[in-house]
Structures are given as C-alpha cells and as structure tokens.
Amino acid sequence: MRGRRPRGRRGGPGLAGLAYLGVALLGSLAGAGTVRIHEVRPGETLSHVALYNFGNPAFWPAIYEANRDQIKDPSVIYPGQQLAIPELDPARREALRRENHARNAQ
C-alpha cells in the first residue's frame, strides 16, 4: 500500500482529486498565480470573506470584481457559493484602503 494514492470507490481519483483538479484548472484559466476558492457559509457577507482571506473587510470590492459573473448584488451572496479569491498586490491593497477611507469620510 505504500506509495499509493487514495482512490474513489471505483478506482477513480475521488472527489478530493476532482476538486483539486477543478481549482488547478481555474488557476490556469485565470493566468496569474494560483486561485484560491472560498465556499460561502451561512451568514457570511463579502466583508466577512475579505476579512477572513485578506485580514481587512474593506477589500470586499476585489472579491466582488473577481466574481461578477455569479454575484449580481454585492450585498447578496449565498451559502455554498464558490468564490474565487484574487491575489492583491500592494498597489491594489492601497487603492482599496483609500477608496474605503473616502467612503467613510463622507
């Protein structure tokens, strides 16, 4: 048994292997780096997802922009949704901080 990978019930790669393959394909389609996926839990908002993934709830617009194909209203997300979490370079982080500051200063 040593050196063997776990397989599904019928000898295939199993669900975990297929999920990994799906994430790998998403990453190759995105073109830049790896794509992380966050599964929405009951009661979460985009701010919660941003806080969990970036440490700052003000970065929620980046998640919204990366998932506009499945999020029509940023205040409405559903449990079980699979959201792509983009990589944020320092310049994009600073831009989001400034936008948030300007929104809150009004």
N, C-alpha and C positions, 0 to 999 in steps of 0.2 A: 504494500500500500504506500510505501514511501515514494515521494516524488509525484504522486498522482493528484490531479486537481479534482475538487468535488464536482460532481455532475448532477444534473437533474434526474428525475425518475426514469426517463427513457434514454439516458446516455448523452443528452444534450448539455449545453453549458449551464442550464439552470437559470432561474430568474435573476440572481445576482449578476451572473455573467452577462445576461442580456441588458440589464440596467447599466452596467459598466460600459457595454458597447454603445448604448444609446448616448450616454454622456460623452464618450470619446468621439462619436460622430458629430454631436453638437459642437464640440470643441474644434473639430476640423472644419466644420462649416463656418464657424464664426471667424476663423482665420487668424486670430491673435490669442496665443496662450491657451490656457485651459478654461473651460466654462464650468463654474460651479452651479449647482442646481439646489434651490431651496423649495421644499414642499410646504405650502401654507398650512398652518394649523388653525383650528377653530379660535376665533377671537383676535387673530393677528391682523395688523394693518401694514401698509408699506413702510411706515415709520418703524414698526416693530422689526420687520425684516431687515431694514437698513441698520438698525441698532445692533441686531444680532450678527450681521455679516460684516459691517464696517466699523461698529463702535460709535456711530453717530446717526441719530434718526433723521438729521437734516439731509442725508444723502439719498432719501427715498426717490427723488426725481430720476436718478440714474437707473434705478431698478425699473421704474415706470417706462422710461425711454427704451430700455432693453427688451421690454415685454409688451410693447404697444399692440402687437398682433393679438394678444389674448386679454389685455386689460383695456376696457373701453373707458371706464371711470376710475381714476386713481383712488377714490375712496371706497371702492367695492372690489374686494378680492375674495376668493372662495377657498374653503378648506380643500386640500388635495391638489390645488393648482401647483404646477411645477414651474417655478420662476427661475430664469437664467439670472445669475448674479455677475454683473460685468466687473472687470478689473478696472480700478480707478487709479490713474496716475496722479502724482502730486498736484499738477496744474488743475486737473478736473476737480479734485477734492477742494482746492482753494476756491475755485469758481462756485462750487455748491455752497461752501461756507458763506461766501459773500452774498449770494442770492438769498440764503436763509436770513442773514443779518438784515438785508434790505427789506425783506418781507416783514420781519418782526419789528423793525424800526418805525414802521408807518402807524 
